[in-house]
Amino acid sequence: MPTKQESCADANAPETPQPGIAGLLPGAKPPTGPSVAFDPESLQLVGEVFDAALLELAAVHPDRLKDDANSEVVLALTNYLLGAVHAGKRDREKLKMLALRQIGLR
């Protein structure tokens, strides 16, 4: 039986990346690094487009938002939108269309 100290060490271990995300969004990773920052307007844009894309997905394919698949879809949409906005894309409808295409909806 593991000791209390051993179970705490396991809880602090880094999570293993979930399989399938890279295949779901090849090449679309969120920007990282010390110089990556988003202004309030960009974060608002990401949030609004994310909400619109998720509503459309729920209306067309509610099965894609059940169980653990939800977390993959949410992560994929978030990663794509953060990367696209960081790259300078700002058109809400185009961002939504491209994000939905990335997860295989369009």
Phi and psi in degrees as a GROMACS rama.xvg file:
@    title "Ramachandran Plot"
@    xaxis  label "Phi"
@    yaxis  label "Psi"
@TYPE xy
-69.3381  146.659  PRO-2
-76.8336  167.318  THR-3
-59.7836  -38.136  LYS-4
-65.9657  -40.4528  GLN-5
-65.2239  -41.7344  GLU-6
-67.6325  -31.9307  SER-7
-66.973  -39.1221  CYS-8
-63.5501  -40.9423  ALA-9
-64.7838  -36.9615  ASP-10
-67.4127  -27.5326  ALA-11
-89.5714  -4.5131  ASN-12
-68.1109  145.809  ALA-13
-64.7004  145.066  PRO-14
-71.3286  145.317  GLU-15
-76.9456  133.927  THR-16
-58.2677  143.349  PRO-17
-74.493  131.754  GLN-18
-68.3169  152.088  PRO-19
99.7962  -26.3055  GLY-20
-65.1912  -45.3791  ILE-21
-62.0197  -37.8286  ALA-22
-71.3798  -29.8438  GLY-23
-72.7035  -36.9245  LEU-24
-131.565  70.9127  LEU-25
-61.9175  126.745  PRO-26
79.1955  -6.216  GLY-27
-103.829  92.2065  ALA-28
-116.831  149.389  LYS-29
-66.712  146.816  PRO-30
-65.7026  143.216  PRO-31
-135.443  166.891  THR-32
122.192  166.798  GLY-33
-67.9852  -21.5256  PRO-34
-97.7012  5.34549  SER-35
-88.1822  121.37  VAL-36
-149.114  150.8  ALA-37
-118.693  135.296  PHE-38
-77.7355  164.293  ASP-39
-57.1004  -37.2613  PRO-40
-65.4867  -39.7015  GLU-41
-65.8354  -42.1882  SER-42
-65.4705  -37.2317  LEU-43
-65.0713  -42.4645  GLN-44
-59.4199  -47.9942  LEU-45
-58.1337  -45.7896  VAL-46
-62.8095  -43.8806  GLY-47
-66.7299  -43.889  GLU-48
-68.4354  -39.9352  VAL-49
-58.6102  -48.3743  PHE-50
-60.3595  -44.6489  ASP-51
-63.9199  -42.0246  ALA-52
-65.9718  -41.8183  ALA-53
-66.345  -38.3442  LEU-54
-63.8086  -42.9978  LEU-55
-65.1926  -42.7116  GLU-56
-61.7155  -43.5028  LEU-57
-63.8622  -34.079  ALA-58
-72.7818  -35.7165  ALA-59
-92.3297  -41.4328  VAL-60
-135.132  70.8522  HIS-61
-60.7005  -25.2674  PRO-62
-64.6027  -24.8159  ASP-63
-73.9671  -8.80377  ARG-64
-111.522  21.6545  LEU-65
-101.38  150.334  LYS-66
55.1904  -140.848  ASP-67
-74.3495  -18.8312  ASP-68
-60.7325  -29.9316  ALA-69
-56.7629  -44.9414  ASN-70
-65.8723  -35.4209  SER-71
-68.0132  -42.0124  GLU-72
-65.3007  -44.8806  VAL-73
-61.7507  -45.0129  VAL-74
-64.3141  -42.1442  LEU-75
-63.459  -46.4116  ALA-76
-61.8888  -45.4211  LEU-77
-61.9585  -47.6292  THR-78
-59.466  -46.202  ASN-79
-62.8573  -48.6697  TYR-80
-64.3637  -41.7176  LEU-81
-61.6025  -43.8648  LEU-82
-64.9343  -42.6124  GLY-83
-67.3411  -43.0581  ALA-84
-67.1605  -39.5668  VAL-85
-61.4704  -33.1381  HIS-86
-79.0705  -4.34081  ALA-87
107.513  -0.0936385  GLY-88
-72.6197  137.215  LYS-89
-134.867  -11.6833  ARG-90
-72.7331  114.003  ASP-91
-58.3884  -49.2641  ARG-92
-64.2541  -41.4363  GLU-93
-66.8878  -41.6665  LYS-94
-59.5331  -45.1539  LEU-95
-63.2777  -46.3709  LYS-96
-60.0317  -45.8439  MET-97
-66.8129  -39.3623  LEU-98
-63.8181  -43.3235  ALA-99
-66.2608  -35.506  LEU-100
-65.1033  -38.2525  ARG-101
-62.6935  -30.0438  GLN-102
-97.239  8.78919  ILE-103
85.9542  18.901  GLY-104
-86.3312  -35.4513  LEU-105
